[in-house]
Amino acid sequence: MKKRLAILLKEDVSLYASHLPLDKHPDVGNNAVMAKRLFLKSLLPFANYHGVDCGWYGRTDKEYDVDDFSCLLKKRFGKITAKHLFGRNW
């Protein structure tokens, strides 16, 4: 990353990054759109960053195990997902 930025700076190229604003927008943000595509209900904000909630969480109509939820993600987003299992149950 440092080398990439050095090249931009050397060539006097501007860089604009908008990851956080795209995450936090309640209607068209990445997290809000994902929640809608997963048909989540009772959405609530989380992941507060400097006073701004950046994420959304909610409930599904049914309970999923890890494998079934991975299949749902692939179906809704067309991508293969990676599972990183951690916590007291894993």
C-alpha positions as CSV (number, residue, x, y, z in Angstrom):
1,M,0.0,0.0,0.0
2,K,2.8,2.4,0.9
3,K,4.5,1.9,-2.5
4,R,1.2,2.4,-4.3
5,L,0.5,5.7,-2.5
6,A,4.1,6.8,-3.1
7,I,3.6,6.4,-6.9
8,L,0.5,8.5,-6.8
9,L,2.1,11.2,-4.8
10,K,5.2,11.2,-7.0
11,E,3.0,11.7,-10.1
12,D,0.8,14.3,-8.4
13,V,-2.3,12.1,-8.7
14,S,-5.2,12.6,-6.3
15,L,-6.8,9.7,-4.4
16,Y,-10.3,9.7,-3.0
17,A,-11.5,6.9,-0.7
18,S,-15.1,6.6,0.4
19,H,-15.3,3.2,2.1
20,L,-16.8,4.5,5.4
21,P,-19.4,6.8,3.9
22,L,-20.6,3.9,1.6
23,D,-20.9,1.6,4.6
24,K,-22.9,4.0,6.8
25,H,-25.6,5.4,4.5
26,P,-29.0,4.1,5.8
27,D,-30.6,3.6,2.4
28,V,-27.9,3.1,-0.2
29,G,-24.9,2.1,1.9
30,N,-23.2,-1.2,1.4
31,N,-24.4,-2.6,4.7
32,A,-28.0,-1.4,4.3
33,V,-28.2,-2.9,0.8
34,M,-26.8,-6.2,2.0
35,A,-29.4,-6.2,4.8
36,K,-32.2,-5.6,2.3
37,R,-30.9,-8.3,0.0
38,L,-30.9,-10.8,2.9
39,F,-34.5,-9.7,3.8
40,L,-33.4,-8.8,7.4
41,K,-36.1,-7.6,9.7
42,S,-36.0,-5.2,12.7
43,L,-32.8,-3.5,11.5
44,L,-30.7,-1.8,14.2
45,P,-27.4,0.1,13.8
46,F,-24.1,-1.0,15.3
47,A,-20.3,-0.5,14.8
48,N,-20.2,3.1,16.1
49,Y,-17.2,5.0,14.7
50,H,-16.6,8.5,16.0
51,G,-20.3,8.9,16.8
52,V,-21.5,7.4,13.5
53,D,-23.1,4.0,13.3
54,C,-21.6,2.2,10.3
55,G,-23.3,-1.2,10.2
56,W,-26.8,-2.7,10.4
57,Y,-28.0,-5.9,11.9
58,G,-31.3,-7.7,12.0
59,R,-33.2,-10.9,12.0
60,T,-34.2,-13.4,9.4
61,D,-37.5,-15.2,9.2
62,K,-35.8,-18.5,10.0
63,E,-32.7,-19.8,11.8
64,Y,-29.7,-20.8,9.7
65,D,-26.7,-22.9,10.5
66,V,-23.4,-21.7,9.1
67,D,-23.5,-23.8,5.9
68,D,-27.0,-22.8,5.1
69,F,-26.3,-19.2,5.7
70,S,-23.2,-19.4,3.4
71,C,-25.4,-20.8,0.7
72,L,-27.9,-18.0,1.2
73,L,-25.0,-15.4,0.8
74,K,-23.8,-17.1,-2.4
75,K,-27.4,-17.1,-3.8
76,R,-28.1,-13.4,-2.9
77,F,-24.7,-12.0,-3.9
78,G,-23.3,-14.5,-6.5
79,K,-20.0,-14.9,-4.7
80,I,-18.3,-17.6,-2.8
81,T,-18.0,-16.7,0.8
82,A,-15.2,-17.5,3.2
83,K,-16.1,-18.8,6.7
84,H,-14.0,-17.8,9.6
85,L,-15.4,-19.8,12.5
86,F,-14.4,-18.6,15.9
87,G,-15.9,-18.0,19.4
88,R,-16.8,-20.4,22.2
89,N,-18.9,-22.8,20.0
90,W,-16.1,-23.4,17.5
